[in-house]
Amino acid sequence: MEHEVVAKKNTRWTREEYQRRRYEGKKIHKENSEAWKVLMEEMDETGRQKETRMFYRKVNIIRKGYKPRIGMCKDKKGNPVTEKKKVLQRWAEHFGELLNGHGD
């Protein structure tokens, strides 16, 4: 509700915010377009080299679409950890325990 009210007001801030978001959208679109172009070129190359398995992996990437990684894990008690730094610390702790033989 609040966003609708702000968006209807023609203020300097709303125009700047609109321009900023539009710029970000164009930037993301350009990056995605370039990534798809590279993927298509790789598919073309693997097709010409008759690397069937790799070709179909790339086909499935296009068919299934992008699935972002979820940057979270659980702490020892099972609570979700979402901060990037804490997630990395938790993974380091987990693998340290595995490698050193210290586990629950």
N, C-alpha and C positions, 0 to 999 in steps of 0.2 A: 504494500500500500504506500509506504513512504517513498519508494523509488518512483512510483507513478507521479506523485506530486512534484518531486524534484525534477523529473524529466520534462514536465510540462512548462516549467519556468524557463524563460529564455535569459539566462544570466551568463556572465563571462565564465563562471566556474563550470556550468553545465556544458557550454560549448567546448571548453578546454578538455573536460572529461570525455565528451563524445569523441573529440579528435584523438585523444590519447588511446582510447579503447579501439577506435577504428584503425589506428596505426598498429597497435598490438595484434589485431585480427589479421591485418594484411601481412604482417611479419610472420605470424604463425602459418598462414596460408602459403606464403612463399617458401618457407622452410619445408612444409609438407610436400609441396609440389616438387621441390628439388629432390627430396628423399624418394618420392615415387618415381621420378625420372631415373635416378640411379638404380633403383630396384628393377625397373623395366629394362634398362641396359644390361644389368647383370642377368636377368632372365633370358634376354636375347642371346647373350654370350653362352650361357649354359646350354641353351637349346641347340645352338650351332655346334657346340662341342659334344653333344649327345650325352650330357651328364643328367640323366633322367631324374634321379633321386633329388638332386639339388634344384632342378627345374621345378618339380612339383612342390617342393618346400616353399619356393618363392611364390608359386601360384596360390598355395594355401594362405600365405601371408596376405596376399591381395584379397583373396576370397573371404577370409575371416576378419580382415580389418585389423586395425591397431588395437592392442590391449595394453593399457599402461600398467606398469608394475606398481604394486602397492607397497609403499615404503613404510611398512610397520611389522612388528613381531610381538611376541608376548614375553613378559618378564618371567622369573622363576615361579611366581605365584599365579600366573595365567592372566595377568592384567595386560591390556594392550599398551604397547609403547609406540608412539607415532613420531616423536621428534627425531630428526635424522641422526643427530649426534648420539642420542641415547640408543637408537636402534643399532648403530655401528658398535657402540660400546657393548651392547647385549650380545651381538654376534661374536665379538672378540672374546667376551667372557665364555660364551657357549663353546666355541671351538678350543679355547684354552683349556677348558675342563675336559673336553674330549681327548685332546692331545696329551694332557698331563695325567689322565686317568682319574681325575677328581670329578665325580658326579654325585647326583643325589642317590 
